[in-house]
Amino acid sequence: MTTAAETKRGSVHRPLNRGARVFVAGRHGLVGSAVSRHLVQDGFTDVVGPGSTQLDLRDRQAVLDWFASAQPDVVVLAAARVGGIKANATRPVDFLSDNLRIQVNVLDAALLHGVERLLFLGSSCIYPKFAPQPIREEALLTGPLEPTNEAYAIAKIAGVLQVQAVRRQYGLPWICAMPTNLYGPGDNFHPEHSHVLPSLIRRFHQARETGAPGVVNWGSGTARREFLHVDDLARACLCLLEHYDGDEPVNVGTGEDVTIREAAELVAKVVGYEGSVEWDPDQPDGTPRKLLDVSRLRALGWSPHIPLDEGLTGTYAWYREHLAAARAPEVNEGGSAVG
C-alpha cells in the first residue's frame, strides 16, 4: 500500500481555471470523449480537440502549427492507436510507430509552447507480465512485458519517461496516469481490433440476433482482468490534474478483478444470450492477471462510482443505438486501454 509520506509528497490542491483552454488529444475516442464530457459538465468552457481528419497527430509540423495557433493552457494526452490482443500481436510496427510519433509530437509541442499542466495517459499493460499483484506503480521496468502487446507497452513507457524527463529538466508539473482496462460508450467494437469487453458484447449480440447455439471465445477464460468504466476514468483525470504533482505515474482502476470467463457470462446475461459459452484454449490468454493497486489515487479522494454490471448495461444500450457506427476509430482518436 502507498504510505502516508508518499501520499503527502505528491498531493497538491491546485484547481484549474474553468476558463482555461483544455486540449484533449483524442477527443473523439473512447477516453477523450469521456474526459471532454466530464470537463464540460464540471464547468470548463473551452475544451478543444480536432479530429483526425482535421489534425493528424502523427504529422509533426501539423501538430506544431496547431499548438502555435490554438495555444492551449492544459493538455490531456488521450490519443493513441489501441487494439485488443490480436491487433497488438499482429501489427506491432503500427502500434509502436504511431504511438511514439503521437506522443513525441504532442509532448514536444506542449513543451515548446509552455503548456503548464499536462496529463499523459498510459496503460496498465506497461507493467511486467508477472508483476506482484496488486500492481504498484513502482513495478514499472522491473521485469519482462507480455509479448503480445510489448510494442504498445514500450511506446507508452517511452511517454512516461518523456514526461518524467520534462519534470526533471524543466520543472513543469506534468503527470502520468495508468488506467486499467477501460470500457464504455464510444468504445471500439471492430471484429478484430476491439478489446475484450466490446468484443464480447459484439459477438454475443450477433449470436443472439442469429440464433447461434454457442459462442467460442479466445483462451481458457481463466485470466483475470480489472475493468473500469471510462466515465470513472474521466473523473480521475480531473482529480489528478487538480490534486497530484509527482514523478511517479498513478494507477487508475477499481482495485477488483474478475476472470474473463466471469466477464463473458456477465456480458451474455446483459445481452440476453442464452446459448452456450465456449472457450478455445489454443488461443492466447495474455497476461495471467493485471490488478492495480489504486491506493495512491484513493488517497486523493477519488473512488469509482459505476459497478461492472451497471456499466455493461449502459454500454450495450449505447452499442445498440449506434450499431451502424460501432467501428474502429481513427488512429489518433483512440483511448488508452488494453484488453
C-alpha positions in Angstrom: 0.0 0.0 0.0 1.0 3.6 -0.5 2.5 5.2 2.6 1.3 8.4 4.2 4.7 10.0 3.3 4.3 9.0 -0.4 0.8 10.4 -0.5 1.8 13.7 1.1 4.7 14.1 -1.2 2.6 14.1 -4.4 -0.6 15.7 -3.1 -1.4 19.2 -4.0 -4.5 21.4 -4.2 -4.3 23.4 -7.4 -7.8 23.9 -9.0 -7.8 24.6 -12.8 -9.3 27.7 -14.1 -12.6 26.7 -15.7 -12.0 29.2 -18.4 -8.6 27.6 -19.4 -8.3 26.2 -22.9 -8.0 22.4 -22.5 -6.8 20.4 -25.4 -8.0 16.8 -25.2 -5.9 14.9 -27.7 -8.0 12.1 -29.0 -11.2 13.9 -28.1 -13.4 11.7 -30.3 -12.2 8.4 -29.0 -13.4 6.3 -26.0 -11.3 8.1 -23.4 -11.1 11.6 -24.9 -14.8 11.9 -25.4 -15.5 10.9 -21.8 -12.8 13.3 -20.5 -14.3 16.1 -22.6 -17.9 15.3 -21.4 -16.7 15.4 -17.8 -14.8 18.7 -18.1 -17.8 20.4 -19.7 -20.1 19.0 -17.0 -17.7 20.4 -14.4 -17.8 23.9 -15.8 -15.0 24.1 -18.3 -15.9 26.4 -21.1 -13.1 26.0 -23.6 -12.5 22.3 -24.3 -11.0 21.7 -27.7 -9.7 18.7 -29.7 -9.8 18.5 -33.5 -10.5 15.0 -35.0 -8.0 13.1 -37.1 -9.4 14.5 -40.3 -8.5 18.0 -39.1 -5.3 17.2 -37.3 -3.1 14.0 -37.8 -1.1 13.8 -34.6 1.5 11.7 -36.4 2.3 14.8 -38.5 4.9 16.7 -36.5 4.7 20.0 -38.4 0.9 19.9 -38.3 0.9 19.4 -34.5 3.4 22.3 -34.0 1.4 24.6 -36.2 -1.8 23.7 -34.3 -0.3 24.4 -30.9 1.1 27.8 -32.2 -2.4 28.7 -33.3 -4.6 27.3 -30.6 -2.3 28.0 -27.6 -3.8 25.5 -25.1 -3.3 26.0 -21.4 -3.9 22.4 -20.4 -3.3 19.1 -22.3 -4.8 15.7 -21.7 -3.0 13.3 -24.0 -5.6 10.5 -24.5 -4.8 9.9 -28.2 -3.3 6.5 -29.2 -3.5 3.7 -31.6 -5.2 1.0 -29.5 -6.5 -2.5 -30.0 -7.1 -5.9 -28.5 -4.7 -8.9 -28.1 -5.0 -9.9 -31.8 -4.4 -6.5 -33.2 -1.4 -5.9 -30.9 0.2 -9.3 -31.7 -0.2 -9.0 -35.5 0.6 -5.3 -36.0 3.4 -4.4 -33.6 5.0 -1.9 -36.1 1.8 0.2 -36.3 1.4 0.2 -32.5 5.0 1.2 -31.9 5.5 3.8 -34.6 2.1 5.5 -34.5 2.1 5.8 -30.7 5.7 7.1 -30.5 5.0 9.7 -33.1 1.7 10.9 -31.5 3.4 11.2 -28.1 6.6 12.9 -29.1 4.8 15.4 -31.3 2.3 16.4 -28.7 4.7 16.5 -25.8 7.3 18.4 -27.7 4.7 20.9 -28.9 3.3 21.3 -25.4 6.8 22.0 -24.1 7.7 24.4 -26.9 4.6 26.5 -26.2 4.9 26.5 -22.5 1.9 24.3 -21.5 1.9 24.3 -17.7 -0.4 21.4 -16.9 -0.3 18.1 -18.8 -1.7 14.7 -18.1 -0.3 11.7 -20.1 -2.5 8.6 -20.2 -0.6 5.3 -20.3 -1.9 1.8 -19.8 -1.7 -0.9 -17.2 0.0 -3.1 -19.9 3.2 -1.2 -19.3 3.8 -3.3 -16.2 5.8 -6.6 -16.2 3.8 -9.7 -17.2 4.4 -11.3 -13.8 4.4 -8.3 -11.6 3.3 -8.9 -8.0 -0.5 -8.4 -7.5 -2.0 -5.9 -7.0 0.5 -4.0 -9.1 2.1 -0.9 -7.5 3.4 2.0 -9.6 7.0 1.1 -8.5 6.7 -2.2 -10.6 7.4 -0.3 -13.8 10.5 -1.6 -15.6 11.2 -4.3 -13.1 10.6 -7.3 -15.4 9.7 -8.5 -18.9 6.5 -7.5 -20.6 3.6 -9.5 -22.1 4.9 -10.4 -25.6 1.6 -10.0 -27.4 1.4 -6.2 -26.6 5.0 -5.3 -25.9 5.2 -2.8 -28.8 2.3 -0.8 -27.5 3.7 -1.1 -23.9 7.2 0.1 -25.0 5.6 3.2 -26.7 3.6 4.0 -23.6 6.7 3.5 -21.3 8.5 6.0 -23.6 5.7 8.5 -23.0 6.0 8.1 -19.2 9.8 8.6 -19.3 9.4 11.7 -21.5 7.0 13.3 -19.0 9.4 12.5 -16.2 12.3 13.9 -18.2 10.3 17.2 -18.7 9.7 17.4 -14.9 13.4 16.9 -14.2 14.8 19.2 -16.9 12.2 22.0 -16.9 10.3 21.6 -13.6 6.9 21.5 -15.1 4.1 19.8 -13.1 3.3 17.2 -15.8 1.9 13.9 -14.6 1.0 10.4 -15.8 -1.9 8.1 -15.2 -2.0 4.4 -15.8 -5.6 3.3 -16.4 -6.6 -0.4 -16.2 -8.8 -2.0 -18.9 -11.4 0.5 -20.0 -14.9 0.2 -21.5 -18.0 2.3 -22.0 -20.0 4.4 -24.5 -17.9 5.2 -27.6 -15.8 2.0 -27.4 -14.4 0.3 -30.5 -16.4 -2.8 -31.5 -14.4 -3.8 -34.5 -14.4 -7.6 -35.1 -10.6 -7.9 -35.0 -9.3 -4.7 -33.3 -11.5 -4.4 -30.2 -10.7 -5.0 -26.6 -12.2 -7.8 -24.6 -15.5 -6.3 -23.3 -16.7 -4.7 -26.6 -15.6 -7.8 -28.4 -17.7 -9.9 -26.1 -20.7 -7.6 -26.5 -20.5 -7.6 -30.3 -20.2 -11.4 -30.5 -22.9 -12.2 -28.0 -25.2 -9.7 -29.6 -24.6 -11.2 -33.1 -25.2 -14.7 -31.7 -28.4 -13.7 -30.1 -29.6 -12.0 -33.3 -28.7 -15.0 -35.5 -29.8 -17.7 -33.0 -26.3 -19.2 -32.8 -26.2 -22.1 -30.4 -22.8 -21.2 -28.9 -20.1 -18.5 -28.8 -16.4 -19.5 -28.8 -14.1 -17.1 -27.0 -10.3 -16.9 -27.1 -8.2 -18.5 -24.4 -9.1 -20.6 -21.4 -11.2 -17.9 -19.7 -9.1 -18.1 -16.5 -7.1 -14.9 -17.0 -8.2 -12.2 -14.6 -8.9 -8.6 -15.6 -9.9 -5.4 -13.9 -12.4 -3.2 -15.8 -13.1 0.5 -15.3 -15.9 2.5 -16.8 -14.5 5.3 -18.9 -16.6 7.9 -17.1 -14.9 7.0 -13.8 -11.6 7.4 -15.6 -12.6 10.9 -16.7 -13.4 11.9 -13.1 -9.9 10.5 -12.1 -8.2 12.6 -14.8 -9.6 15.9 -13.4 -8.8 14.7 -9.8 -5.2 14.1 -10.7 -4.8 17.4 -12.6 -6.0 19.3 -9.6 -4.6 17.2 -6.7 -1.5 15.4 -7.8 2.0 16.6 -8.7 4.5 13.7 -8.6 7.1 12.0 -10.7 5.5 8.5 -10.4 2.6 7.5 -12.6 -0.7 7.0 -10.8 -2.8 3.8 -11.2 -6.4 4.3 -12.1 -8.7 1.3 -11.5 -11.3 -0.3 -9.3 -9.0 -2.5 -7.2 -11.2 -5.5 -8.1 -11.0 -8.0 -10.9 -12.9 -10.9 -12.5 -11.9 -13.8 -14.7 -12.5 -13.5 -18.4 -15.0 -16.3 -18.1 -17.0 -14.4 -15.5 -16.9 -11.3 -17.7 -18.2 -13.3 -20.6 -21.0 -14.8 -18.6 -22.0 -11.3 -17.4 -22.0 -9.9 -20.9 -24.1 -12.8 -22.1 -26.6 -12.1 -19.3 -26.7 -8.3 -20.1 -27.2 -9.1 -23.9 -29.8 -11.7 -23.2 -27.9 -14.5 -24.9 -29.0 -18.0 -23.7 -26.7 -20.2 -25.8 -23.5 -21.9 -24.6 -20.4 -20.0 -23.8 -17.3 -21.9 -25.0 -13.5 -21.5 -25.0 -10.6 -22.1 -27.3 -7.6 -22.8 -25.1 -5.3 -23.0 -28.1 -5.6 -19.2 -28.4 -3.5 -16.9 -26.0 -4.8 -15.7 -22.6 -2.3 -12.8 -22.4 -1.1 -11.7 -19.0 -2.5 -14.1 -16.3 -3.6 -11.3 -14.0 -3.4 -7.5 -14.1 -4.9 -5.9 -11.0 -3.8 -2.5 -10.0 -3.0 -1.1 -6.6 -5.1 2.1 -6.6 -4.3 3.3 -3.0 -2.4 6.3 -4.3 -5.4 7.6 -6.2 -7.9 6.8 -3.5 -5.8 8.8 -1.0 -6.5 11.8 -3.2 -10.2 11.3 -2.6 -11.2 9.5 -5.8 -13.2 6.2 -5.9 -15.1 4.5 -8.8 -18.8 5.0 -9.0 -20.0 2.6 -11.7 -20.3 -1.1 -11.0 -19.4 -3.5 -13.8 -22.9 -4.8 -14.4 -24.4 -1.3 -14.5 -21.6 -0.1 -16.8 -22.1 -3.1 -19.2 -25.8 -2.5 -19.3 -25.3 1.1 -20.4 -22.5 0.2 -22.8 -24.7 -2.4 -24.5 -27.5 0.1 -24.8 -25.1 2.6 -26.5 -23.9 -0.2 -28.8 -27.4 -1.0 -30.0 -28.2 2.7 -30.5 -25.0 3.2 -32.5 -24.7 -0.2 -34.2 -24.1 1.2 -37.7 -21.3 3.5 -36.4 -19.7 1.0 -34.0 -16.5 0.6 -35.9 -12.8 1.1 -35.3 -11.8 4.7 -34.6 -9.2 6.6 -36.5 -5.6 6.2 -35.4 -5.3 9.3 -33.2 -8.8 9.2 -31.7 -8.3 6.1 -29.5 -8.1 5.8 -25.8 -5.7 4.2 -23.5 -6.8 0.7 -22.9 -5.7 -2.9 -23.4 -7.8 -6.0 -23.3 
